[in-house]
Amino acid sequence: METEQLIGTLNNWVSQQLLIQKEEMNDLDETFLTLEDVRYKPQPRDTEDYMEGNTLQLSGEGLILEGQMTASLPYESYDIPLEGLENVMIAEDNLSFDTARGRYRIAFKR
């Protein structure tokens, strides 16, 4: 249910510029992405934890912010592993949620 809500909200934001923030162990990563497509990629976990589980893939051109510098998003997509998805909060122009990897906040500019 929460996954469907995330996908529905993000699909409404296609063609918008997003700011994606991921906080993991007191480290904040920020990425700007012009959202072109949203995909849910179900994948069973393998026995050796080599492959990720279910993933939310946000496609589009983007920039990774690293301090005062920027770098292009290497694969024109931003993948979010959804293992441990919880605390989903959706508002008109932003959403946030927690996963086993960290806390995510996604907002778009009008």
C-alpha positions as CSV (number, residue, x, y, z in Angstrom):
1,M,0.0,0.0,0.0
2,E,2.7,2.5,1.0
3,T,4.7,1.6,-2.2
4,E,1.7,2.3,-4.4
5,Q,1.2,5.7,-2.7
6,L,4.8,6.6,-3.3
7,I,4.6,5.6,-7.0
8,G,1.3,7.4,-7.5
9,T,2.7,10.6,-6.0
10,L,5.9,10.5,-7.9
11,N,4.1,9.8,-11.2
12,N,2.2,13.1,-10.6
13,W,5.6,14.8,-10.4
14,V,6.9,13.6,-13.8
15,S,8.6,16.5,-15.7
16,Q,9.3,18.3,-12.4
17,Q,12.7,19.0,-10.9
18,L,13.1,17.0,-7.7
19,L,15.5,17.5,-4.8
20,I,16.2,14.0,-3.3
21,Q,17.8,14.0,0.1
22,K,19.1,10.8,1.7
23,E,20.3,10.8,5.3
24,E,22.4,7.8,6.3
25,M,24.4,7.6,9.5
26,N,24.7,11.4,9.9
27,D,25.7,11.8,6.2
28,L,23.4,13.8,3.9
29,D,23.4,13.2,0.2
30,E,21.5,15.5,-2.1
31,T,20.6,15.0,-5.8
32,F,18.6,17.1,-8.2
33,L,16.7,15.1,-10.8
34,T,14.4,16.1,-13.6
35,L,11.9,13.2,-13.2
36,E,11.1,11.4,-16.5
37,D,9.9,8.1,-15.3
38,V,9.1,6.1,-12.1
39,R,9.5,2.3,-12.0
40,Y,9.0,-0.3,-9.3
41,K,11.5,-3.1,-9.7
42,P,10.5,-6.2,-7.7
43,Q,13.4,-8.5,-7.1
44,P,13.6,-11.4,-4.7
45,R,16.5,-11.3,-2.3
46,D,19.2,-13.8,-3.1
47,T,20.6,-16.1,-0.4
48,E,23.9,-14.2,-0.2
49,D,22.4,-10.7,0.0
50,Y,24.3,-9.8,-3.2
51,M,21.3,-8.4,-5.0
52,E,19.0,-5.7,-3.6
53,G,15.4,-6.4,-2.9
54,N,12.5,-4.3,-4.3
55,T,13.7,-1.0,-5.7
56,L,12.1,2.3,-6.7
57,Q,13.8,3.7,-9.8
58,L,13.5,7.4,-10.6
59,S,14.8,8.1,-14.1
60,G,15.9,11.4,-15.6
61,E,18.9,13.7,-15.8
62,G,20.4,14.7,-12.6
63,L,23.2,16.3,-10.6
64,I,24.7,15.0,-7.4
65,L,25.6,17.8,-4.9
66,E,29.0,17.3,-3.2
67,G,29.6,20.3,-1.0
68,Q,30.1,23.2,-3.3
69,M,30.6,21.0,-6.4
70,T,28.2,19.0,-8.6
71,A,28.6,15.9,-10.6
72,S,26.3,14.3,-13.2
73,L,24.2,11.4,-12.1
74,P,26.1,8.5,-13.6
75,Y,23.2,6.3,-14.9
76,E,20.4,8.8,-15.5
77,S,18.4,7.1,-12.7
78,Y,18.3,7.2,-8.9
79,D,17.6,3.8,-7.3
80,I,16.1,3.6,-3.8
81,P,16.1,0.1,-2.2
82,L,12.8,-0.3,-0.4
83,E,13.7,-2.9,2.2
84,G,12.3,-1.8,5.5
85,L,10.0,0.8,4.1
86,E,8.2,2.7,6.9
87,N,7.1,6.1,8.1
88,V,5.8,7.2,4.7
89,M,4.6,10.8,4.8
90,I,3.1,12.4,1.7
91,A,2.3,16.1,1.3
92,E,1.4,18.2,-1.7
93,D,5.0,19.0,-2.8
94,N,7.2,16.6,-0.8
95,L,7.3,13.1,0.7
96,S,9.5,11.4,3.2
97,F,10.1,7.8,4.3
98,D,12.6,5.5,6.0
99,T,14.2,2.4,4.7
100,A,16.8,0.0,6.0
101,R,19.4,2.2,4.2
102,G,18.3,5.6,5.6
103,R,15.8,8.4,5.6
104,Y,14.7,9.9,2.3
105,R,13.0,13.2,1.6
106,I,11.9,14.1,-1.9
107,A,10.5,17.5,-2.9
108,F,9.7,19.2,-6.1
109,K,10.0,22.8,-7.2
110,R,6.9,24.4,-8.7
